Amino acid sequence: MPIIIKYNVSLVMYGHEHVYERFYIQNRTLLCLGNGGSIMNMNINPQEGTQAVSIGPGFTKVTCDAIGITLTTYTPSMNIIDSIRLKKEGSAVVPETII
């Protein structure tokens, strides 16, 4: 987190863990996009700030416009696992709504 705070990063997307998980910590959205394949992590321990979690396979669609970013995560059969709209506020993007 120190480097994220130092450079005022609002949205972090990363992988490696074999799970989908969305956090909101210290006014920042962190998105673990590790549910694209392979063996899923069955030992999920939601962290502080966890807002959504899924151990099944899926993918995330990112849509950007002048006002913000929409992140929608789907199962392979196109069911929505999680969706959130982040709006621009100054130099940051903050959660607007959870769909």
C-alpha positions, 0 to 999 in steps of 0.5 A: 500500500505505501507505493499506492498511497505515495502515487495517489493510485485510486484503482489497482487491478492485479492477479495471481490469487486464483479468485475474484475479490474486490476491496475498498481500503483507504479510499482505494479500490483493489481488484484481484482478477485471478479467476480466469482459469486454472485451479480456483483457491478454495480457501478464501479468507475475506480481507478487511474492506472486502466488498465482493468475492467469488471462487468460480471462473470468470472475467471482468469487462472494463468500460471507461468514459469521461465520467468514470469507469464501470467494472463488471465481472461475469461467469463464463455463462454471462451471469454477473458476479459483481459490478461497480461504477467508479466516478471521477472526483478530482484526481481520483476515481471513487465508488459511485454505485454497486449495481 
